C-alpha cells in the first residue's frame, strides 16, 4: 500500500482544486460547555491521504474539535461529514475512525501482542487472523521480537509505536492523534516525527494530528490549521503559514518574529515597493509587492530573525536598515542568537547560522551593529 510521488502530488493538488471532494468536511461546527464556547463556528475541509495538523495553544479548542471527529463529543451546532457520511448521532465505535491518545492508554497487564490485537479480539476475529494482523503491524512499526513484552519493559518511543500499531490494526479511514509525541524526549521526538510521516505515506490513511508544538506541526503536516479561541484563524502549508502569516497572532505564534507597527508613507516608490514608516526604526521600510497583500487597519511589519543580517558598517541603502547595540548572544551550535537593543528602546532578535567555526566579523557584547534586510523579507500583518 505504499504511496508514490504521484499520490503525494495528487493530495497537494486536492486542496488547491475547488472541485475536489474533501474527505472530512466540517461545516459551521460550534461546541459549547455551558457559557463557554470551546469551538466557535469552525468550517474546514481535509482531503484523503492528507496529514493535517491542528495547531494552537492550550485551551484553543483543538482537542475538542478532534473529540468531535472521533464521536466522543457531539457538536452544539453544525455538521461533520467523513467520506461523504454525516456523523451526527453516530457513536465512536461505528465511525471509520480510530484515535491515539496522548497517554497511549496501554493495558499494563497485557503483552505488546495483546495490546495491539485488543480491538480485533473485541470484534471476535479468529485467533489466526489476529495473530497474522498483529505480526504485520509490529513489522510495520519495527517492533518485531517485542511482542511478548509488557509496556513497562519498553522505552517511551516503543510504547508510542505500540499505541500507533493498536490504532492502525483496524484499518481506519481516519486516524486521530492527540499530542502523539508529547511524552517523548526532544531527540526521540524529532526522530519519531519522520517515522510518523513515512508511516502515513506508506498506509495512505488520512491523519489529523493535534499539537501545540509549532516545529512538530511544521515537520509532520501537509497543511496546518492554526486555532485561537475556538476558531481556525489560518489554514495553509507550513511554508505558507510561516512566510505569509494571515494576522499578527499567527506571525507571533509560529516561530520567532520581530514586529514593528507602522503606517504607509507612500503608495509606492519608483521601484514599486510599498513604503512604511515605523516609529521604532530609524529608516523607512520598503516592502516588495510580492511579499504579500497590504492588510487593512492597524499594520505591523513582520520580519523573521533569520532574515535580518548583522554588520559593523552601515549599509549604503536609504531604507531597510537600522542600528543598535548587542545586549545578549546565545551560541546554539548550528546558529547564534543576537538580542539587539535599538535606539528606540525596542529589543529585537537576529539569528545567524554558524557556517564557519570562526566568526570573521567578531561581533560581541555591547558592540554597535547595523541590521539590514532584503525588501522581500518583511511581511505586512494586521490584528
C-alpha positions as CSV (number, residue, x, y, z in Angstrom):
1,X,0.0,0.0,0.0
2,X,3.0,2.3,-0.3
3,X,2.1,5.7,-1.8
4,X,4.0,7.1,-4.7
5,X,5.2,10.6,-5.5
6,X,2.2,10.9,-7.9
7,X,-0.1,10.1,-4.9
8,X,1.5,12.9,-2.9
9,X,1.2,15.3,-5.8
10,X,-2.5,14.4,-6.1
11,X,-3.0,15.2,-2.4
12,X,-1.3,18.5,-2.8
13,X,-3.5,19.3,-5.8
14,X,-6.7,18.4,-4.0
15,X,-6.7,21.3,-1.5
16,X,-5.9,23.8,-4.4
17,X,-8.7,22.3,-6.6
18,X,-12.1,23.9,-5.9
19,X,-13.9,20.9,-7.5
20,X,-12.1,18.3,-5.3
21,X,-14.3,16.5,-2.8
22,X,-13.0,16.7,0.8
23,X,-12.6,13.5,2.8
24,X,-13.6,15.3,6.0
25,X,-16.0,18.2,5.8
26,X,-16.6,20.3,8.9
27,X,-19.5,22.8,8.4
28,X,-20.1,25.6,10.9
29,X,-19.3,23.4,14.0
30,X,-19.7,25.0,17.4
31,X,-19.3,23.3,20.8
32,X,-20.3,25.0,24.0
33,X,-19.9,23.8,27.6
34,X,-22.4,25.9,29.4
35,X,-21.5,29.5,28.8
36,X,-18.0,28.6,27.5
37,X,-17.6,28.3,23.7
38,X,-14.8,25.8,23.1
39,X,-15.1,25.6,19.3
40,X,-16.7,28.6,17.6
41,X,-18.3,28.2,14.1
42,X,-15.4,26.2,12.5
43,X,-15.6,25.2,8.9
44,X,-12.8,23.1,7.5
45,X,-12.0,20.7,4.6
46,X,-9.4,17.9,4.9
47,X,-8.6,15.7,2.0
48,X,-7.9,11.9,1.5
49,X,-4.4,10.8,2.5
50,X,-3.6,14.1,4.0
51,X,-1.6,14.6,7.2
52,X,-3.3,17.6,8.7
53,X,-2.3,19.3,11.9
54,X,-4.5,21.3,14.2
55,X,-2.1,23.7,16.0
56,X,-2.7,26.1,18.8
57,X,-2.1,26.8,22.5
58,X,-3.8,25.3,25.5
59,X,-7.5,25.9,25.6
60,X,-7.8,26.9,21.9
61,X,-10.3,24.2,21.1
62,X,-8.2,21.8,19.0
63,X,-8.7,18.7,21.2
64,X,-12.4,19.4,21.5
65,X,-12.6,19.5,17.7
66,X,-10.6,16.2,17.5
67,X,-13.0,14.6,20.0
68,X,-16.0,15.6,17.9
69,X,-14.4,14.0,14.9
70,X,-14.0,10.8,17.0
71,X,-17.6,11.0,18.3
72,X,-16.7,11.5,22.0
73,X,-18.4,14.9,21.9
74,X,-21.4,16.0,19.8
75,X,-21.4,19.5,18.2
76,X,-23.8,22.0,19.7
77,X,-24.4,23.1,16.2
78,X,-23.0,22.4,12.7
79,X,-22.3,19.1,10.9
80,X,-19.3,16.8,10.4
81,X,-19.0,14.5,7.3
82,X,-16.4,11.7,6.9
83,X,-16.2,10.2,3.5
84,X,-19.5,11.8,2.5
85,X,-21.4,10.4,5.5
86,X,-23.0,12.7,8.1
87,X,-21.6,11.7,11.5
88,X,-24.4,13.2,13.5
89,X,-25.5,10.7,16.2
90,X,-23.1,8.0,15.1
91,X,-21.2,6.6,18.1
92,X,-17.4,6.3,18.1
93,X,-17.4,2.6,17.6
94,X,-19.4,2.8,14.4
95,X,-17.3,5.6,12.8
96,X,-14.5,4.7,10.3
97,X,-12.1,6.4,12.8
98,X,-9.6,5.4,15.4
99,X,-7.9,7.6,17.9
100,X,-4.4,7.5,19.5
101,X,-4.5,9.2,22.9
102,X,-1.7,11.4,24.4
103,X,-1.2,9.0,27.3
104,X,-1.1,5.9,24.9
105,X,-3.6,4.2,27.3
106,X,-1.8,0.8,27.0
107,X,-3.1,-2.1,29.2
108,X,-0.2,-2.7,31.7
109,X,-1.1,-6.3,32.4
110,X,-1.2,-7.2,28.7
111,X,1.7,-8.0,26.4
112,X,2.5,-5.9,23.3
113,X,0.8,-8.5,21.1
114,X,-2.3,-8.5,23.3
115,X,-2.4,-4.7,23.4
116,X,-2.1,-4.4,19.6
117,X,-4.7,-7.1,18.9
118,X,-7.2,-6.0,21.5
119,X,-9.6,-4.2,19.1
120,X,-9.7,-7.3,16.8
121,X,-10.4,-9.5,19.8
122,X,-13.4,-7.3,20.8
123,X,-14.7,-7.9,17.3
124,X,-14.4,-11.7,17.8
125,X,-12.0,-12.2,15.0
126,X,-10.3,-15.6,14.7
127,X,-7.0,-16.2,16.6
128,X,-5.2,-16.9,13.3
129,X,-6.4,-13.6,11.8
130,X,-5.5,-11.7,14.9
131,X,-2.0,-13.2,15.1
132,X,-1.4,-12.5,11.4
133,X,-2.5,-8.9,11.6
134,X,-0.6,-8.3,14.8
135,X,2.5,-9.6,13.2
136,X,2.1,-7.3,10.2
137,X,1.5,-4.3,12.5
138,X,4.6,-5.0,14.6
139,X,6.7,-5.3,11.5
140,X,5.3,-2.0,10.2
141,X,6.3,-0.1,13.4
142,X,9.6,-2.1,13.6
143,X,8.8,-3.9,16.9
144,X,9.3,-7.5,15.7
145,X,10.6,-9.5,18.6
146,X,8.9,-7.3,21.3
147,X,5.5,-9.0,21.2
148,X,5.8,-10.8,24.5
149,X,7.0,-7.8,26.5
150,X,4.8,-5.8,28.8
151,X,4.5,-2.0,28.4
152,X,6.8,-1.3,31.4
153,X,9.6,-3.2,29.7
154,X,9.6,-0.8,26.8
155,X,11.1,2.7,26.2
156,X,8.8,5.7,25.6
157,X,9.3,5.6,21.9
158,X,8.5,1.9,21.8
159,X,5.3,2.4,23.8
160,X,4.3,5.1,21.4
161,X,4.7,2.7,18.4
162,X,2.7,0.1,20.2
163,X,-0.1,2.6,20.7
164,X,0.2,3.5,17.0
165,X,0.0,-0.1,15.9
166,X,-3.1,-0.7,18.0
167,X,-4.8,2.3,16.5
168,X,-3.9,1.2,12.9
169,X,-4.7,-2.5,13.1
170,X,-8.4,-2.0,12.5
171,X,-7.5,-0.1,9.2
172,X,-9.5,3.1,10.0
173,X,-10.2,5.5,7.2
174,X,-9.1,8.3,9.5
175,X,-6.6,8.3,12.4
176,X,-6.8,11.0,15.0
177,X,-3.7,11.7,17.1
178,X,-3.8,13.8,20.2
179,X,-0.3,15.2,21.0
180,X,1.1,11.8,20.0
181,X,4.8,12.7,20.7
182,X,4.4,14.9,23.8
183,X,5.7,12.2,26.2
184,X,9.0,11.7,24.3
185,X,12.3,13.5,24.9
186,X,13.4,16.0,22.3
187,X,15.8,13.8,20.2
188,X,13.4,10.9,20.2
189,X,10.5,13.2,19.3
190,X,12.4,14.6,16.3
191,X,13.3,11.1,15.1
192,X,9.8,9.8,15.5
193,X,8.3,12.7,13.6
194,X,9.9,11.5,10.4
195,X,8.9,7.9,11.2
196,X,5.3,9.0,11.5
197,X,5.4,10.9,8.2
198,X,6.9,7.8,6.4
199,X,4.3,5.5,8.0
200,X,1.4,7.7,6.9
201,X,2.7,7.8,3.4
202,X,3.0,4.0,3.3
203,X,-0.5,3.5,4.5
204,X,-2.2,6.4,2.7
205,X,-4.6,6.9,5.7
206,X,-5.8,10.4,6.5
207,X,-4.2,11.6,9.7
208,X,-5.4,14.5,11.8
209,X,-2.8,15.5,14.5
210,X,-3.4,17.8,17.4
211,X,-0.3,19.5,18.7
212,X,0.8,22.7,20.5
213,X,4.4,22.3,19.1
214,X,4.9,24.5,16.1
215,X,8.1,22.7,15.0
216,X,6.2,19.4,15.2
217,X,3.4,20.7,13.1
218,X,5.8,22.1,10.5
219,X,7.6,18.8,10.3
220,X,4.6,16.5,10.1
221,X,1.9,18.2,8.2
222,X,0.9,18.7,4.6
223,X,-1.2,21.5,5.9
224,X,-1.8,23.2,9.2
225,X,-4.9,24.8,10.7
226,X,-3.9,27.4,13.3
227,X,-6.5,27.8,16.1
228,X,-7.1,30.6,18.5
229,X,-10.0,31.0,21.0
230,X,-12.0,28.2,19.3
231,X,-11.6,29.5,15.7
232,X,-9.5,28.5,12.8
233,X,-7.5,31.7,12.1
234,X,-5.4,30.4,9.1
235,X,-5.1,27.2,7.1
236,X,-2.1,26.6,4.8
237,X,1.0,24.6,4.1
238,X,3.9,25.0,6.6
239,X,5.7,27.4,4.3
240,X,2.5,29.5,3.7
241,X,1.9,29.7,7.4
242,X,5.4,30.7,8.3
243,X,6.3,33.0,5.3
244,X,2.8,34.6,4.9
245,X,1.1,34.7,8.3
246,X,-2.5,35.9,8.0
247,X,-2.5,38.1,11.0
248,X,-0.4,39.2,14.0
249,X,-1.4,36.3,16.2
250,X,-0.2,33.7,13.6
251,X,3.1,35.7,13.0
252,X,3.9,35.7,16.7
253,X,2.7,32.1,17.4
254,X,4.6,30.4,14.6
255,X,8.4,30.7,15.2
256,X,10.1,34.0,16.3
257,X,9.3,37.3,14.7
258,X,10.1,41.0,15.1
259,X,7.1,43.2,14.8
260,X,7.1,47.0,14.1
261,X,3.9,48.9,14.0
262,X,3.9,51.3,11.0
263,X,1.9,53.3,8.6
264,X,2.0,53.8,4.9
265,X,4.4,56.6,4.0
266,X,3.7,56.5,0.3
267,X,1.7,54.3,-2.1
268,X,4.9,53.1,-3.7
269,X,8.3,54.2,-4.7
270,X,9.9,54.3,-8.2
271,X,10.8,50.5,-7.8
272,X,7.2,49.6,-7.0
273,X,7.8,49.0,-3.2
274,X,5.2,49.6,-0.5
275,X,6.7,52.2,1.7
276,X,6.2,52.3,5.5
277,X,7.3,54.5,8.4
278,X,7.9,52.7,11.7
279,X,8.5,54.9,14.7
280,X,10.7,52.2,16.3
281,X,13.0,52.2,13.3
282,X,15.2,55.0,12.1
283,X,14.8,54.3,8.4
284,X,11.8,53.6,6.3
285,X,10.8,50.1,5.4
286,X,10.3,49.2,1.8
287,X,8.3,46.0,1.2
288,X,8.3,44.2,-2.1
289,X,4.8,43.7,-3.5
290,X,5.4,40.0,-3.8
291,X,5.8,39.8,0.0
292,X,2.0,39.6,0.5
293,X,-1.1,41.9,0.1
294,X,-1.3,45.0,2.2
295,X,-3.7,44.4,5.1
296,X,-6.3,47.0,6.3
297,X,-6.5,48.8,9.7
298,X,-3.5,48.8,12.0
299,X,-0.5,47.4,10.3
300,X,2.7,45.7,11.6
301,X,5.8,45.0,9.6
302,X,6.9,41.4,10.5
303,X,10.5,40.3,9.9
304,X,11.8,36.9,10.9
305,X,15.1,36.8,12.8
306,X,16.9,34.7,10.2
307,X,16.0,37.2,7.5
308,X,18.0,40.0,9.2
309,X,21.7,40.4,8.7
310,X,24.3,42.0,11.0
311,X,27.2,44.1,10.0
312,X,29.7,46.5,11.6
313,X,29.4,49.0,8.8
314,X,26.2,50.9,7.7
315,X,24.6,49.6,4.5
316,X,24.6,52.0,1.5
317,X,20.8,51.8,1.0
318,X,18.4,54.5,2.2
319,X,15.8,52.0,3.6
320,X,15.5,48.6,5.2
321,X,18.2,49.0,7.9
322,X,18.6,50.2,11.4
323,X,21.2,50.2,14.2
324,X,21.5,49.1,17.8
325,X,23.7,47.6,20.4
326,X,24.2,43.9,21.1
327,X,22.9,43.0,24.5
328,X,22.9,39.2,24.5
329,X,24.4,36.4,22.5
330,X,23.4,32.8,22.7
331,X,25.5,30.1,20.9
332,X,23.3,27.2,20.0
333,X,25.7,25.2,17.8
334,X,24.1,25.4,14.4
335,X,23.2,29.1,14.9
336,X,23.8,32.0,17.2
337,X,21.0,34.3,18.5
338,X,21.7,38.0,19.0
339,X,19.4,40.3,21.1
340,X,20.0,43.8,19.8
341,X,18.6,46.9,21.6
342,X,17.6,49.6,19.1
343,X,18.0,53.3,19.8
344,X,14.2,53.5,20.2
345,X,14.5,51.1,23.2
346,X,13.0,48.0,21.4
347,X,14.9,44.8,21.6
348,X,14.9,42.6,18.5
349,X,16.1,39.1,17.8
350,X,18.5,38.2,15.0
351,X,19.7,34.7,14.2
352,X,22.8,33.8,12.2
353,X,23.8,30.3,11.0
354,X,27.3,29.2,12.2
355,X,28.6,28.2,8.8
356,X,32.2,28.6,9.8
357,X,33.9,27.6,13.0
358,X,35.4,31.0,13.4
359,X,33.4,34.2,13.3
360,X,35.3,36.6,11.0
361,X,33.1,39.6,11.9
362,X,33.8,39.1,15.6
363,X,30.5,40.7,16.8
364,X,30.4,40.7,20.5
365,X,28.5,42.1,23.5
366,X,27.9,45.9,23.8
367,X,29.0,46.4,20.2
368,X,27.3,48.9,17.9
369,X,25.9,47.0,14.9
370,X,23.8,47.6,11.8
371,X,20.8,45.4,10.9
372,X,19.6,45.2,7.4
373,X,17.2,43.0,5.3
374,X,16.0,42.4,1.8
375,X,12.8,44.1,0.6
376,X,11.2,40.6,0.2
377,X,11.8,39.8,3.9
378,X,9.1,41.9,5.6
379,X,5.5,40.8,5.6
380,X,2.6,43.1,6.5
381,X,0.1,41.8,9.1
382,X,-2.9,43.2,10.9
383,X,-4.8,42.2,14.0
